[in-house]
Structures are given as structure tokens and as C-alpha cells.
Amino acid sequence: MKMKVLVVGGGGREHAICTQVAKSKKADKIYCAPGNAGIEQIAECVPIGAMEFDKLVAFAKEKAIDFCIVGMDDPLVGGLVDRMEEAGIKTFGPRANAAILEGSKAFSKDLMKKYNIPTAFYENFDSYDKAVEYLKTAKMPIVLKADGLALGKGVLICNTLEEALEGAKEIMLDQKFGSAGNKMVIEEFMTGREVSVLSFVDGKTIKIMTSAQDHKRAGDGDTGLNTGGMGTFSPSPFYTDEVDAFCKKYIYQPTVDAMAAEGREFKGVIFFGLMLTKDGPKVLEYNARFGDPEAQVVLPRLKNDILDVMEACVDGTLDKIDLQFEDNAAVCVILASDGYPVAYEKGKVIKGLDAFEGKDDYFCFHAGTKRAGDDILTNGGRVLGITAKGATLKEARANAYAATEWVDFDGKYMRHDIGKAIDEA
């Protein structure tokens, strides 16, 4: 059956999702709300925000949408999937009671403790005074996490007690991350390599996608402020068969089973943020959706028809899918606006985008862009995700950096060491 598909979101992740949906033999018509200037080349963009649930449901009914894909964390945690399902629209993504896996750090830490899923030692606090009391006796460095959603930025690594006390004040008293900081998790600091692993889940079966590694800091050499992600590469050379076997046994399936046991059946994507410590892999965090920019290097390597896989997740038939990825590599370099993630200008004309047309192994995923007449303008901190494939990670990296030269805009900023760890692996 040919389907009308609605994708909810407007960033680089949603552009990567729409690109895969456009390749599907099942897709007849693609809508994206709100979308961006890149997505509008493959889908009809609709000016409805991701949190405008009433409007989204009304639009889906009016257009007789067959399948909805929710890309972003806020609408998932807010219950958009529940609303769509109540309206009779088949939707990919976890319901609100399962999206809490990402929506509350305290919930996910308690879940891991209860079901013996390896993670860092932690305590939860909803009182600032109690948190301060605890910090005065804690070993440094230490990690502070705002409980709720904070655009990937609500995590502070504190090297001294002074930093930790200032961090607790920022999160809980100053509400730097809004209501996400009403509750705070204080966690032991783990050392090791970070790896991201995305998975498809149908409530009981879990199928692992290819691994990836993200670069969060704004500056070269992992310096500067935390961002939503400045680039990523896939696969991670540090995600070995041994790590995979351990995680499948002690982390992946146990997480899916734990959610089911709690009456929170999880369908959609679970993103596992892992730390490969000297004591073995441990969970740093869960996300309840494709990572951004991880989706931009993982999805272009997917061999399956994405709608086949997503429908199987909704229908509970994922065990019938043979999930396959290309035996190659991909690297994504984010082109950001100078000054991101603090203050940056918008509305700069982007030149050179047509250089990507007709090139199968190169992708220009739009994150913060908008159209104005014949021009495409910058419209966010992260503007474009330049992704390239290669036979090896080294080759993919060289290709991606070469492709960053094809496009230009005033204030174009990027890191120059995305995937540099590859050369050292």
C-alpha cells in the first residue's frame, strides 16, 4: 500500500528521516511539520510547530495520513504519539509513558538501578539544600544533570566543589534549564570512550543499528561549551564485537524488558549513550528518538526500506526484519553560525547548495535554514550537517571535510577534528 507520511520536526534529524522515507517504495506523499528549506525539496512543509498537537492531529485527519513519524523529544515526552493514536493514526515513536525514559533522568536512573543495568552511581535530589549537603561530601569530579529535557545541554561536569555548588545553583535555583531543573541527578564521573548506539524497538524485540560517536563541545580538541552536537561519525572503531555482546546481554534487551515490566511498553527508537569504562560498558543516558546528528550518519547507511522497519516496530513484528547496514563509514560535520551555542546572527544567504545534487554519497542535511524568495538563509545555531560516506572512516572524513568547502555563508563555523579519534584508533 502506498502511504501518506507525516514527519514531525524541522531539524537535521528530520531531514535525514525524510530522505530515507523518500527512498521508500511505500511512500506516496511526504509532509513535514514544520520542516525547513532542505526538507521542502523532498516533502511538502506545513507551518505547524512540533508542539501544536491539536493542529497536527487535525492536519493528519484532514489529509488522511497513513503513517506519522515523530522525530523530536519534546512532542514525544509531551504525548503526541498518544494523541495521534487516539485519532486512529498509526504513529512511530514511544507513547508519553515510555518516552519518560528520556524525559526524566531520575526515572531512567531508578529504572537501571532496579533492573541491574550497568550505569554510574547516583543520587536524585528535589531539594537544593540537600543537594548541596551531598556535594560537600562527594568525590570530585562529579556530574550534575537537570532531570528534564534541556536540548542536550542540561549536563554539567564539575571538577571542583566550587564548580559543583555553582552548577547546582544554576540548575535548581537560577533555573537555567527551566523546569527541567526542578529535580537534579548527581552522578559519579565516569571515564572512558563514549559511544552512541541507536536501536529499533517494537515493545519486546530490539534490533541494534550501527554505532556512532558524537562531538558535543563547540571547539576543536573538545573545548568550549556543550552544544547539541558539532559532528559525528559511524561506525565507532571502539564498539567491538565484545562490547556488542556485553551490551546485548546486560543493557539493550534488559532495558526493553524493564520498560515492559513497568507497564511502559517502548516502541520506536532507543538511543543508548554508552561509556566504555575500565569496568565494562555503562549507560550514560537514554534518548527516546534518533540522535541529532547521529541520525545523519546512521540512516544514510541503512539498507532496509525505513517504512518497513518502522511499521514493524508499531505492529510488534520487528523480529521478522533482517536489519542491515552498508559495510562502509560516514562522517557528518556541522556547519554552525559563529557564536553558537550562545549568541549568533541569522538570515545569512547560503551559497553552493546545488553542489550536492546528483552525488549519491554526499548529503547536505539542513538543520537551521529557511527560504526567502530564491535564497536559502541561515535560521539557527546549527545550520547544515555535511555528511559523506567512504569505504573507511578515514576516507569518509576526508570526503566530508572536502564537501564543507562547497557551501558558504557569513559566519560559517565548524570544528576541524570531527572523527580525528579514527586516525588514532
PARO-7318 format. One line per field, with one value per residue: y, z, x of N, C-alpha, C in turn. Coordinates in steps of 0.05 Angstrom, whole numbers, m for minus. Each point is the difference from the previous one (the first is absolute). Layout:
N
nyy: (Y,...)
nzz: (Z,...)
nxx: (X,...)
cayy: (Y,...)
cazz: (Z,...)
caxx: (X,...)
cyy: (Y,...)
czz: (Z,...)
cxx: (X,...)
# end
This chain:
425
nyy: (m24,19,13,15,12,3,17,m2,25,14,m21,m3,m7,19,16,m11,3,25,2,m14,15,20,m16,1,m25,3,19,11,10,19,3,25,m2,24,m18,1,18,m18,m3,26,m8,m14,21,m2,23,m4,25,m24,12,m12,22,6,m15,19,19,m13,m5,25,8,m17,8,26,m6,m12,10,m16,17,3,16,m4,21,19,7,26,m2,m16,15,19,m23,9,m20,4,26,m6,m17,19,14,m24,16,m19,m2,8,m12,4,m12,19,m21,m3,23,m6,m21,19,2,m21,14,11,0,8,17,7,1,12,15,3,3,11,22,m7,16,26,0,3,24,m1,25,5,m1,26,5,m20,11,24,m9,m12,22,10,m23,9,m21,17,4,15,m14,23,m11,20,m4,23,6,1,m10,m21,22,m15,m5,1,1,m6,14,21,1,21,m13,m21,16,12,m25,m9,23,m3,m26,0,20,4,m27,m3,m24,22,m10,m4,23,m6,m20,m10,m11,m10,0,m24,11,m9,m16,7,m16,21,m15,7,m13,1,m3,m19,7,m24,6,m19,4,m2,17,m6,26,12,m2,20,22,15,25,3,2,26,m4,4,m26,m2,25,19,13,m13,m15,3,5,m1,m25,m20,m24,m17,m24,m5,5,14,m1,m17,m23,2,26,m6,m22,14,20,m18,m11,21,12,m8,m26,1,20,m14,m21,17,13,m24,m8,25,m15,3,m17,m5,18,m4,21,m18,23,m17,18,m11,m8,m3,m8,3,5,7,m4,26,2,19,m6,4,m3,12,6,3,m3,25,m6,m18,9,21,m16,m5,18,16,m14,7,m27,m3,m6,26,2,m20,12,25,m10,m15,23,14,m18,3,4,14,m22,9,22,m3,13,16,3,21,m15,24,25,17,25,13,22,10,14,15,16,17,m10,m20,m8,23,17,1,7,7,m13,m17,10,m24,m2,m11,2,11,4,m4,13,m24,7,m26,5,22,10,18,m7,12,17,22,m4,20,m1,18,m2,8,13,m14,6,8,m19,m4,m12,m24,6,m14,m25,3,m19,m16,m18,m22,m13,20,0,m7,m17,m10,1,m10,m18,m4,1,m16,m14,4,m3,m18,3,24,13,25,m1,m13,m17,m13,m24,m2,m11,3,m20,19,m8,2,22,2,m10)
nzz: (0,m17,14,13,1,26,m4,26,m6,5,10,5,24,0,m8,18,17,m8,0,22,11,m11,11,19,m6,26,m2,3,24,2,25,6,26,2,2,m22,m7,14,21,m6,m4,23,15,5,4,25,1,11,24,8,14,m24,21,8,m8,12,21,1,m4,19,13,m3,2,18,19,m14,1,26,m3,26,m9,12,20,m3,m26,0,15,m17,m14,m20,6,26,m5,m14,18,18,m19,6,6,m16,23,m11,22,23,14,11,7,m26,m12,24,m15,m18,4,14,6,19,m17,m20,17,9,m25,m6,22,m5,m26,16,m12,m10,21,m1,22,13,4,6,m8,17,18,m5,24,m6,m24,11,18,m20,m15,25,m3,m24,m15,m5,m27,m5,m5,m9,3,m16,16,m8,m21,m10,m23,16,14,12,m9,26,m10,26,m3,10,26,m4,m20,16,20,m17,m9,26,5,m21,6,26,5,m17,1,m3,8,12,m4,m20,14,0,m14,15,m19,22,m18,6,m2,m24,m3,m25,m21,m12,m1,m23,11,m24,7,m15,11,4,23,m17,m26,1,m20,2,m1,m19,11,18,m5,20,m10,26,5,5,14,m18,0,m6,m10,18,m5,16,m22,m19,m7,m2,2,m18,8,m20,8,26,m4,20,m17,16,m11,15,m6,m26,4,14,m18,m19,15,6,m24,m25,m1,20,m16,m22,12,10,m23,m12,17,m7,m20,m10,m14,m8,m17,m17,6,10,9,m1,20,m10,23,m15,24,18,12,m25,m21,3,8,m18,m21,2,m26,m4,m15,m27,3,7,m13,20,m2,m2,17,16,m5,m9,21,5,m2,23,m8,6,m19,m13,7,m7,m22,m3,6,m16,m20,11,m25,17,14,m17,10,m22,22,m21,3,m15,m13,11,m5,20,m8,21,m14,23,m18,18,13,m7,23,m16,23,1,m15,m19,m24,m8,m21,2,m24,m6,m7,m24,8,m25,13,17,m20,0,24,m6,2,m9,24,m5,25,m5,17,m3,m18,m16,m16,m16,m15,m16,23,8,23,15,17,9,23,m2,m21,m5,m7,m5,m14,4,m19,8,m13,10,26,m5,m18,17,18,m17,m7,26,8,m21,7,24,m19,m6,26,m1,22,4,13,m23,18,3,11,4,22,m14,18,12,19,m23,m5,25,m10)
nxx: (17,m6,19,m18,23,m2,21,2,7,22,14,26,m9,m18,20,15,m20,m6,27,m1,m19,13,18,m19,m3,m3,19,m24,m6,19,m10,9,m4,13,20,16,19,13,m16,m5,24,m6,m9,m26,12,m8,m10,5,1,23,m5,m9,m5,m17,18,20,m16,m9,25,9,m21,4,25,m15,16,16,21,3,21,3,14,m14,17,m3,m8,22,16,m8,4,15,16,m5,4,22,9,m7,13,11,21,9,13,23,5,13,m19,m15,m15,8,m8,m12,6,m8,m26,8,22,m15,m21,16,11,m24,m7,22,m4,m26,8,17,m8,24,4,5,15,m23,m10,m26,m3,m21,20,3,m11,m17,m4,m1,m16,m12,m1,m4,m13,m7,7,20,m2,m21,m22,m9,m24,m9,m21,m11,m15,25,m12,4,m9,m19,25,8,25,1,22,m13,1,18,10,1,8,17,7,0,13,16,2,4,17,21,m6,26,m9,m11,m24,17,6,m26,10,19,15,11,19,10,24,m8,20,7,m3,m12,m21,m12,m21,m9,m25,m11,m24,m11,12,9,0,26,3,26,2,12,24,2,13,m8,1,m2,26,m2,22,20,6,m26,2,m4,m22,m17,m3,m18,25,26,m6,1,7,m1,7,m3,26,m11,m21,13,5,21,3,m4,15,17,m2,1,19,15,m1,2,1,18,9,m2,11,18,0,1,19,8,m10,24,m15,25,m11,20,14,17,10,21,3,22,10,22,m8,19,m23,3,m16,m6,m26,6,m15,m26,m4,m24,22,1,26,7,23,m3,m25,15,11,m21,m20,19,7,m26,0,m13,m24,5,m19,13,23,m7,m12,22,12,m17,3,24,10,15,m9,m18,11,13,7,5,26,6,18,m5,4,m7,5,m9,4,m6,m14,12,m17,19,9,m9,m11,15,14,m18,9,m23,m12,21,5,m10,25,m4,m26,m1,23,m20,m13,m13,8,2,26,m12,m3,m18,1,m23,10,15,m19,m3,m22,13,m22,20,3,21,m12,21,m8,25,6,m12,15,22,m8,27,m13,20,m3,12,19,15,3,25,m9,m18,19,18,m18,m7,26,5,m21,12,19,m19,m6,m13,4,m8,23,6,m8,23,m1,27,m10,m22,m2,14,m17,m13,14,m9,m22)
cayy: (24,26,15,28,0,26,0,23,11,18,2,m18,m28,m4,0,m27,m19,4,m9,m29,m6,6,m23,m23,m8,3,28,12,29,5,27,4,23,21,m4,22,5,m24,m21,8,m10,m28,m4,25,10,11,18,m8,m7,m28,m2,8,m27,1,6,m24,m22,10,m2,m29,m10,13,m11,m30,m10,m29,m7,24,m5,23,0,16,m9,15,m11,m28,2,13,m18,3,m27,m7,16,m10,m27,3,10,m22,3,m17,18,m11,14,m9,15,17,m15,m13,21,9,m11,23,24,3,m13,m14,m24,m19,m10,m19,m24,m15,m11,m22,m24,m7,8,14,30,13,4,26,7,20,21,21,22,12,m2,m28,m5,14,m17,m25,8,7,m25,m17,0,15,14,m11,8,9,m2,8,m24,1,5,26,3,m13,18,1,m17,16,m15,19,m10,8,4,27,m3,m16,17,19,m15,m7,26,6,m19,m2,26,19,m13,5,m18,0,m19,m25,0,m2,m24,m3,m25,3,m27,m3,6,m23,5,m20,10,1,m11,1,m23,3,m26,m1,m16,m4,m7,m24,m6,23,m4,21,13,3,18,26,15,28,20,19,27,19,5,m22,m12,m2,24,18,m8,m22,7,m23,m18,14,m19,m27,m20,m27,m12,6,m22,m10,m18,m26,m23,m7,20,m5,m24,8,19,m15,m17,13,27,5,m16,6,26,m4,m17,16,18,m16,m9,23,8,23,m12,20,m5,23,m1,6,8,m6,14,m19,7,m24,4,m23,m21,m9,21,9,19,28,11,m11,19,m15,7,2,22,20,m8,m28,m10,9,m20,m27,m5,m4,m27,m20,m13,m7,21,9,m3,m28,m4,15,m13,m24,9,6,m25,m21,m22,7,m25,m10,18,m4,28,0,25,m3,m5,23,19,27,21,25,24,21,28,16,29,9,9,m22,m1,22,21,m2,15,m16,15,2,m15,m23,m4,m25,m24,m17,m17,m27,m13,m22,m14,m20,m6,25,10,26,0,26,1,26,15,7,11,27,4,m20,m5,m16,16,m13,5,m14,m3,m21,7,m23,m23,m9,m28,m15,m28,m9,m29,m1,25,20,9,15,25,17,8,19,26,12,10,24,23,6,19,22,22,17,m11,m29,m10,m29,m12,m12,m25,m20,m27,m2,m24,m22,m2,m10,m26)
cazz: (0,m1,24,5,24,13,18,18,7,m20,1,m16,4,m16,m28,m5,0,m24,m22,m1,m7,m29,m15,5,m21,11,4,m23,4,26,12,23,16,m19,m22,m5,m29,m13,0,m19,m27,m3,14,2,28,10,22,26,18,10,26,m5,m3,m12,m28,m13,m2,m20,m27,m7,m7,m25,m23,2,3,6,19,11,12,18,1,22,28,14,m6,10,29,4,m6,m27,m11,12,m13,m28,1,8,m24,m19,m19,7,5,9,23,26,14,22,24,m6,m6,25,0,m5,12,28,6,25,m7,m14,19,19,m16,m3,27,6,m17,m1,m25,8,m3,21,26,m1,18,m11,20,m8,18,m5,25,4,m21,9,23,m12,m16,18,9,m24,m13,m26,m13,3,m22,8,m23,3,m4,m24,m26,m1,m26,0,13,29,14,7,12,19,10,28,16,m7,m26,5,15,m19,m19,13,2,m27,m8,18,9,m22,m20,m26,m20,5,19,m2,23,25,13,m11,5,4,m9,0,m25,m12,m22,m21,m26,m3,m25,m2,m15,m5,m3,m5,21,m5,26,11,m16,m5,m21,3,m25,0,22,m8,21,m2,12,12,6,m23,m11,m6,23,21,18,m4,12,m11,m20,m8,m15,m22,m21,9,m20,3,27,19,1,27,6,m10,3,29,12,m11,13,28,1,m7,22,26,m3,m20,5,27,1,m13,19,24,m6,m3,27,14,m13,m17,m25,m16,m29,m13,1,25,m5,24,3,16,7,1,23,5,11,m20,m9,17,m13,8,m3,m21,m14,m10,m28,m14,8,m20,m28,m6,m21,m25,m9,3,m19,m27,m3,3,m25,m1,m4,27,7,8,27,19,3,16,28,9,m1,18,m16,m6,m1,m28,m16,0,m2,m13,m5,m20,12,m7,22,m6,18,m3,11,3,m5,19,m1,19,26,11,7,16,m15,m28,m18,m20,m24,m19,m24,m3,m28,m8,7,m23,m5,10,m17,m16,13,17,26,15,9,14,17,11,28,5,m25,m10,m26,m4,m29,m13,17,25,21,26,18,25,8,m17,m26,m19,6,m24,5,m23,5,m11,5,27,15,m9,m27,4,13,m21,m18,14,2,m27,m7,15,m16,m23,8,15,10,19,28,m1,20,4,12,m20,10,2,m8,1,16,m19,m9,23,9)
caxx: (m17,14,m8,5,16,5,23,m2,26,10,30,16,m9,m25,8,12,m23,m16,16,m4,m28,m3,11,m17,m19,m27,m8,m14,2,12,m4,17,m8,m2,20,19,4,11,m22,m21,7,m10,m26,m16,3,m25,8,m12,22,0,m15,m28,m12,m27,2,12,m20,m20,12,3,m27,m9,16,m1,28,1,22,13,26,7,29,12,m5,m22,m27,m2,m4,m26,m23,m11,m6,m26,m21,m4,m13,m28,m14,0,22,23,22,25,12,m11,m21,11,8,26,19,11,28,17,m12,8,25,m4,m15,17,20,m13,m6,25,7,m19,3,29,12,25,1,15,m13,m14,m22,m19,m7,m19,5,26,16,10,20,25,10,12,24,22,14,4,27,1,m22,m27,m17,m27,m18,m28,m16,m17,12,14,13,26,20,m4,19,25,22,12,26,5,m24,m11,m14,m24,m20,m10,m16,m25,m15,m9,m22,m23,m10,m3,m17,13,m12,m29,m12,16,18,m15,12,27,14,29,10,30,13,12,20,0,m9,m29,m10,m29,m11,m29,m13,m29,m13,m29,m14,13,25,18,19,20,10,30,9,8,13,m7,18,m19,12,0,27,19,13,m21,1,m24,m26,m16,m20,m17,17,14,7,m1,9,m11,m3,22,20,3,m23,10,m18,m1,m17,m27,m11,m5,m23,m25,m8,m4,m11,m21,m24,m11,m14,m26,m15,m6,m22,m25,m8,m11,m25,7,10,14,1,13,29,15,28,16,26,16,28,16,18,18,m17,m20,m19,m21,m18,2,m27,m19,m18,m23,m3,25,17,6,2,5,m18,11,21,m10,m21,10,12,m21,m7,m29,m21,m5,m28,m3,10,m16,m26,4,2,m27,m16,11,10,28,16,m1,16,29,10,26,13,22,26,16,1,m11,8,m16,11,m20,6,m15,3,21,m11,m16,m28,m9,m13,8,m18,m16,m7,22,m5,17,7,14,m15,m5,23,m6,m19,9,23,m12,13,3,m26,0,m25,m6,m8,m12,m1,m27,0,m10,1,17,23,m3,14,5,m23,5,28,10,m13,1,17,12,6,11,7,25,5,10,m5,20,m9,m25,7,12,m22,m18,13,1,m27,m6,10,m18,m21,10,m18,14,1,2,19,m1,23,17,11,m21,10,29,6,2,28,16,m11)
cyy: (25,17,30,1,29,m3,25,8,17,3,m19,m29,m5,0,m28,m21,3,m10,m31,m7,5,m23,m25,m5,4,29,12,31,5,29,2,25,5,m2,23,2,m24,m21,6,m10,m29,m5,27,10,15,17,m5,m8,m27,m3,9,m25,1,4,m24,m22,7,m3,m29,m12,11,m12,m31,m12,m30,m6,26,m8,24,m1,12,m10,14,m12,m29,0,12,m16,3,m28,m9,14,m10,m27,1,9,m21,1,m16,18,m14,17,m10,17,15,m17,m16,21,12,m11,22,24,5,m16,m17,m26,m21,m11,m21,m26,m17,m13,m24,m25,m7,5,18,30,12,1,28,4,21,20,19,24,10,m3,m28,m7,12,m16,m25,7,5,m25,m17,3,15,m15,m14,11,8,0,11,m24,m1,5,28,2,m12,16,m1,m17,17,m19,19,m12,6,4,27,m2,m15,16,21,m13,m6,25,6,m17,4,27,19,m11,6,m17,m2,m21,m27,m3,m1,m23,m3,m27,7,m28,0,5,m25,8,m23,13,m1,m12,2,m24,5,m27,5,m20,m2,m7,m24,m7,25,m7,24,11,1,21,27,14,29,18,23,28,17,3,m24,m10,m2,22,15,m12,m25,10,m23,m20,14,m19,m28,m19,m27,m19,9,m23,m12,m18,m27,m21,m7,20,m5,m23,7,17,m14,m16,16,28,1,m15,5,27,m3,m17,16,19,m15,m8,23,9,24,m10,21,m9,24,m3,5,5,m5,17,m17,12,m27,3,m24,m23,m10,23,6,21,28,13,m16,24,m17,6,m1,23,19,13,m30,m11,6,m18,m29,m6,m2,m27,m23,m12,m6,24,9,m3,m28,m4,15,m12,m25,7,5,m25,m22,m23,5,m25,m11,16,m7,27,m1,28,m5,m4,23,19,26,19,24,23,22,27,17,30,8,11,m21,m15,23,21,m1,15,m20,16,4,m18,m24,m5,m28,m26,m19,m19,m29,m15,m22,m15,m20,m3,26,11,27,1,27,m2,26,17,9,13,29,6,m22,m8,m20,13,m17,8,m14,m1,m21,3,m24,m22,m12,m29,m13,m29,m5,m29,m4,27,23,13,17,28,19,11,21,28,13,13,25,25,8,21,22,18,16,m12,m31,m10,m31,m9,m14,m27,m22,m27,m2,m25,m25,m4,m12,m28,m23)
czz: (0,23,m1,27,11,19,17,10,m22,m1,m18,2,m18,m30,m7,m1,m26,m25,m3,m8,m30,m17,2,m23,10,1,m25,2,28,8,23,15,22,m24,m1,m30,m15,m3,m21,m29,m4,13,m2,29,8,24,26,18,12,26,m4,m6,m13,m30,m16,m4,m21,m28,m9,m8,m27,m24,m1,0,9,22,8,14,17,5,26,27,13,m6,9,30,7,m7,m27,m12,11,m14,m29,0,8,m24,m22,m20,10,3,11,22,25,9,23,23,m5,m6,25,4,m6,16,29,5,26,m4,m12,19,20,m14,m2,26,6,m15,m5,m28,6,m6,23,26,1,24,m13,22,m11,20,m5,25,4,m21,8,23,m11,m15,18,9,m25,m11,m27,m19,3,m23,11,m25,8,m7,m27,m26,m1,m25,0,15,30,16,5,12,17,12,29,15,m7,m26,5,14,m19,m20,12,2,m28,m7,17,9,m23,m23,m29,m22,5,20,m2,25,27,16,m13,8,4,m4,1,m28,m11,m21,m19,m26,0,m27,1,m17,m2,m5,m8,20,m6,25,13,m14,m3,m22,0,m27,2,21,m12,23,m5,12,10,4,m25,m14,m5,26,24,20,m4,12,m13,m20,m5,m16,m24,m22,12,m21,7,m20,18,0,28,8,m12,2,29,15,m8,15,29,2,m7,24,25,m2,m18,6,29,2,m12,18,25,m6,m3,28,17,m12,m19,m26,m18,m30,m13,0,28,m8,26,m2,18,7,3,22,3,13,m19,m8,21,m14,12,m1,m21,m14,m13,m29,m13,11,m23,7,m5,m23,m28,m10,1,m22,m29,m6,3,m27,m3,m9,28,9,8,29,21,4,17,30,12,3,19,m16,m8,m3,m29,m18,2,m4,m10,m5,m20,15,m8,24,m9,21,m5,15,1,m8,17,m5,21,25,13,21,16,m16,m29,m17,m19,m25,m20,m24,m2,m30,m4,6,m23,m6,9,m18,m16,11,21,28,16,6,14,15,12,29,6,m25,m6,m27,1,m29,m12,18,23,21,25,19,26,6,m16,m27,m18,12,m25,5,m26,8,m12,7,29,14,m9,m26,3,12,m20,m19,12,1,m27,m7,16,m15,m22,8,17,10,20,28,1,20,2,16,m22,8,4,m10,1,15,m18,m8,21,8,m10)
cxx: (17,m11,5,14,3,23,m1,28,11,30,14,m8,m25,6,12,m23,m15,15,m3,m29,m4,10,m18,m20,m29,m10,m12,4,12,m6,20,m9,20,19,19,5,12,m21,m20,7,m10,m27,m15,1,m25,7,m14,24,m3,m16,m29,m16,m28,1,12,m20,m21,11,2,m27,m9,14,m1,28,m1,21,13,26,7,30,11,m8,m24,m27,m3,m6,m28,m24,m12,m8,m27,m23,m6,m14,m29,m17,1,23,24,25,25,13,m12,m23,13,11,26,21,13,29,20,m10,8,26,m3,m14,19,22,m13,m7,25,8,m17,5,30,13,24,m1,16,m16,m12,m18,m18,m7,m21,3,28,18,11,22,27,13,15,26,24,15,8,28,m2,18,m27,m18,m28,m18,m28,m18,m14,15,13,16,29,21,m1,18,25,20,16,26,6,m26,m13,m16,m27,m21,m12,m19,m28,m18,m12,m24,m25,m11,m4,m17,11,m13,m30,m9,15,17,m15,11,28,12,30,13,31,10,13,21,0,m9,m30,m8,m31,m9,m31,m13,m29,m12,m30,m15,13,27,16,20,19,8,31,7,9,15,m4,21,m17,11,2,26,17,13,m19,3,m26,m25,m12,m20,m19,15,13,9,1,11,m11,14,23,19,3,m23,6,m22,m4,m19,m29,m13,m8,m25,m26,m11,m8,m13,m24,m26,m11,m15,m29,m18,m9,m23,m26,m10,m12,m27,5,12,12,1,12,30,10,28,14,26,16,28,14,21,19,m15,m21,m19,m21,m17,4,m28,m15,m12,m22,m5,27,16,4,26,5,m17,13,23,m10,m20,10,13,m20,m6,m30,m17,m9,m29,m7,8,m18,m28,2,2,m27,m17,9,11,29,18,1,19,30,13,29,11,23,27,19,1,m12,10,m18,14,m21,12,m19,3,20,m13,m18,17,m11,m16,10,m20,m15,m3,23,m5,20,5,12,m15,m4,23,m6,m18,13,24,m11,12,5,m28,3,m27,m4,m9,m15,0,m29,3,m11,2,17,24,m7,18,5,m23,4,30,14,m15,m2,17,10,10,11,6,28,4,10,m7,18,m9,m26,6,12,m22,m18,13,3,m27,m8,9,m20,m20,13,m22,16,m2,0,21,m2,24,16,10,m22,11,30,9,4,29,17,m9,18)
# end
